C-alpha cells in the first residue's frame, strides 16, 4: 500500500469519526425548526395585546431540535432588546434588557404533541388565544439568561408551531372583530396559509395584577419559520 493511499484512508477514517461524533451522537432529528423575525407581544399587565397596540419587533432567533425516538431535544431562543422593543417587562418588579437567552432541554419530563388543535375551546392550552392548529407543540422548563447571567430557572413554558394568529400589525382579528377570550366562538382567527412559532411562559405562581394572572410572563411570536426536518403534511383548511 502506498503512503499516499494510506494517508487518504487515515484521513477518511478521521472524517467518518468526526461526522459520527458531531451528528450521530445527537440522534436522528425528528424535528429541526428554525425561526426568525420575532415580535414581543404585550408586557406585564397585558400579555396578549389582541389589538396589536403593544406588539413590536425585537432582534432574535429560535432553534428547536427533537429526537422523538430518544425523547431528547433542546429549544434555544436568543433575543436582543433595542430602542424599538424596549426592555421586556416580565413581572411587576423585573424587566429584561440586553442579550436574552432562553434554553429548555426537552426530555421525558416535557410534553410534546404534534398535529393537534390547541387553545380556544379545545381544552389543550388556555382560551387566552383562539383555536389554532399546531404542527408541533410542547410544554417544558426554561432557564433565562441576561447578558450571560441566569435570572430565572425552570420556568414553565409553552412553545408551538401553529397556523398564524397575528396579522401584519400584530392584532388577532377576523373581519374587523378583535379576539377576546369571552367570545363564544373562539375559532376562525387562524390563517391557514401562514405559520408562526409561539413562545409563551406559563409560570406556576400567580400575580392578580397581571393579565393573565401569572407572576412572570413573556409572549414572543416568530413570524418567519423554516422546517428543516419534519413531516411534510400540509396544514388542514
N, C-alpha and C positions, 0 to 999 in steps of 0.2 A: 504494500500500500504506500503510495507516495505521500510525502509530508504535506503537500498541498491538499490532497484528498482527506488526510487525517485531520488537518486543521478545519476543513469545511465541515466534517462530521462533528467535530467538537463544538464548532460554532452553532450547528443546527441543534445539538443537544442542549446547549445553553439557552437558545431561543425557546425551545419547547418547554424547558424548565421554567423560564421567566413567564411564559404565557400561562402555564399551569398555576403558578403561584399567584398571578395577578388577575386571573379570570376564573379558572375552575374552582379555586378555593372559596370564591364568593357564592358559588352555586349558580345554577342557571336562572336568570331573571324571568319571573312570570310577568312582572310589570317593571317598566323603566319609563318614567314620565318626567319631563322637564317642563317648567312653566316660567313665564316672564311677564313683564308689564303688570305688576301688582298695583292694586288700589287699596288704600286704607279706608275702611267703612266706619264712620262714626267715631265716637270717643266715649269716655266714661260719662254716663248719664243717658246716652242713646247709642247703642252699639249696632244698630241696623240701618238707620238713616234711609228709610224706604223712599223718601222723596229725592234722594241723591244730593241734598243740600250740603252734607258734610262727607262727601266721598271725594278723595283726592289721590293723585298718583304718588307713588313712592318708588325709589330705585330698589330693585331686588330680583331674586330668582329663587326657584324651588326645584329640588330633585327628590323623586320618590323611586326607590328600588325595593321590590319584594320578590323573594323566592318562596313561593307558596309551598313547594314540596318540603323545604326545610323549616318553614314557618319562621323565617327571619327576614329582616329588611331594615330600612332606615329612611327617614324623611328629614331633609335638611333645608331650612329656609334662611335666606340671607336678605336683610333689609338695611337700607341706609337712609336715614331721615335727612331732610333738606328744607329749604325755605318753603316749598310748596306743601309738603306733607306736614311740616312742623313736628314737634315731639309727639309721641304716641301716648296719650293719657289713658293708661290701662287700669287705673284704680283711683280712689279718692286721694291717695297720698303719693302715688308714683307715676311718673312719665318716663318713657324710654326715648333716649335721644343719642344718635350716633350710629355705629355699626352694630346691628342687632342680629344675632344668630339664634335660631330655634332648632333644636335637634331632638328627634324622637326615635329610639330604637323600636323596631317592630318585631315583637317576639310572641311567645304563647300567651302573654298577659294582654296583648292587644286584641281587638276585634276587627276583622277585615271581611267585608262582603262585597260582592260585585253584582252588577246588573239588577238593581232593585230601585224602587221608588222610595224617596225619603222626604221628610219634613211634611208640612201641611197637615193633612188628616191621616197620614199613613201609619202613625204610631212609631215610626222609626225616625229619630230626631224630633226636635220640637216644632211647634207651629209658628215659631218666630220667623221662619222662612216658608215660602209657598212650596207646594208639592213639585218635586223635580225628579228626574231620572238620574241615578248615579251609576256611571260605568264601573267605578270602584269607590268605596267609602270605608273609612276606618276610624277607630277611636283608640288613642294611645296617649302616652305620657311624654311631655316635653320639658326639657331644660332650656332656659332662656339666658342668653349672654348678651351683655352690652359692652362693646369695646374689649371683649375677651374675658370679662368678669361675670360670673354666674350671679344672676339676680333672682331667678326663680328655679325651683327644682320640682320635677314630676307634676307639672300642671296638666290637667286633663284637657285633651284637645280632640276636635273632630276635623277630619280632612276628607275631601271628596272631589272627584272629577265628575261634574254634573252638566246637564243642559243649562245654558247660561240663564241667569235670572236678572242680571243687571243690564240696563240699557246703556247706550253710549254716554249719557250724562250721569250714570251711577244709580238712577232710580230703578225700582221694581214696580212696573205698572203694565197694564194692558188696556188699550183703548181709552187712555186717559185716567183709568182707575188705578190709584196707588195702592199697593198691597197693605193690608192690615191683618194681624192675627185674628181680629174679630170678625173677619169676613166668613160667611157660611161656606162659600165655595173658595177653597184655597188652591185650586188648580188653574191652569191656563196662563200662567205668568212665564213659564219657561220657554225659551227659544230653542226649538228642536234643530235649528241649523247651526247653532254655535255652542261651544263648550267653554267652561271656565273651571278653575280649580279653587275650591273654597277651603279656607283655614279659619277655624273658629274655636276659641278656648271655651271650655265648659267646666270651670273650677268646681271644687267640692263644697265650698263655703259661700255664703250669700252676703250681699250688701243691699238693703232695702232701698237705698238711694239710687242705685244703678238700674238700668233697664236694658236687658233683663237683670234680675237681682243677683248678679254674680259679683264677687268681691274683686276679681281680676277678669278683664275681658279684652280680647283683641280679635278683630274681624278683618281678614285680608282676603281679597279676591284677585287671582291671577287671570288675566284676560287672554293671554297667548299660551296655548298648551300644545306640546308635542308628545305624542305617544311613540316612543322609540321601540318598546317591546310591549305587546299586549294583544288582546283579541281584536279582530277586525270587524266584529259585529256592528252594524250601524245602529245609531240611536233610534228608538222607536218614535213614530209620529204621534 
